[in-house]
């Protein structure tokens, strides 16, 4: 394939080995037959090599949560930038590139667990069951992975699910829900809900106590876990969920200027602007009107007044506001933008906006938050809502944590002991139910 001037200009933005790797990928690409959404294995390997060459991700040091654009921040920014370049030069889509790079390492056999790929309600799942004979029916954790609704899958969270199943001696069901932007809202929510209902109706098949089923998720998966839990709270035809575990969840799209969004806007693993980007991809399949959403002009004055009792800096403890927070005045309301994003105000997308009558029916909850995370305040606000409505909450806050740290609990040079500490508290919560 010839490299025309536009592609050469794009390659000029790369350097050294990265440019050579991208050029090689382009020369061997066949645009008429290559899928725009999925890279070939060879193209995927070159994409991973491109990230390594440009970011040094294999030996990346951590610059600290207060290090501004630390090496990890630069690596993530470079990941998104390289994805955009590869999409423009028709190697693969931005999302396919990132999905491949973030697809996770291949793990070997697991001597203490049975692993099974199956379907629950036509939704692909991976089931982890301890091999050791149980004293009685086990607990089960239905896990919804993170990734901004656009990345991730069962393979990405293999090590986390194995760890939870081994250490808690419970069955773990990892749900491979459909991803945006190819599958917009409510596809992910519907997949998670259907898989959960199917499992609850057939839990005894897996040796699970139907009264001891938990929903669990991190980031976007925490959003889905909260939404599924709310939906099932009023169902009389199913056993009640025993608990919900929400790991740095994103729970609202009303206010992107809460203290944590300001304080941690440039802290990895996810930046403030990307939160709005992911939410819009999930809702509409594109990121149009991102700036208006970030500034708050998508919220009608009457809705802002209605939800202020639940989504407000006033509900954040003062100790979380001392680090660089300034009250934000929303921009003038834009009715056209609201019409495009009004789905944000549905509680299946923003569980923090559910009515008290729903919140009151929720089961015991575990919420993990991180100090250096844009989504910290979503978790804090939901914690307050649950407690105000009489729901027991176990809250664990990682003072030295950042978004995504649980996924780095055992990742060679990128491992963080606080990630393992948080994961161990989750296991302790499950075992204590």
Secondary structure, DSSP 8 states (H G I E B T S, - for coil): ----HHHHHHHTTS-HHHHHHHHHHHHH--TTTS-SS---HHHHHHHHHHHHHHH-GGG-----TTSSS-HHHHHHHHHHHHHHHHHHTTSS-HHHHHHHHTS-------TTEEEEEEEETTEEEEEEEESS--SS-EEEEEEE--STTTS--TTTTHHHHHHHHHHHT-EEEEE----TTTS-TTHHHHHHHHHHHHHHHTGGGGTEEEEEEEEEEETHHHHHHHHHHHHHHT-SSS----EEEEES----SS-S-SHHHHHTTT-TT--HHHHHHHHHHHHHSS-TTHHHHHHTTTS-HHHHHHHTTTSSGGGS-GGGSTTT----------HHHHHHHGGGGSTTT-GGG--HHHHTT--EEEEEEEEE-TTHHHHHHHHHHHHHTT--EEEEEEEEEETTGGGGTT-GGG--HHHHHHHHHHHHHHHH-
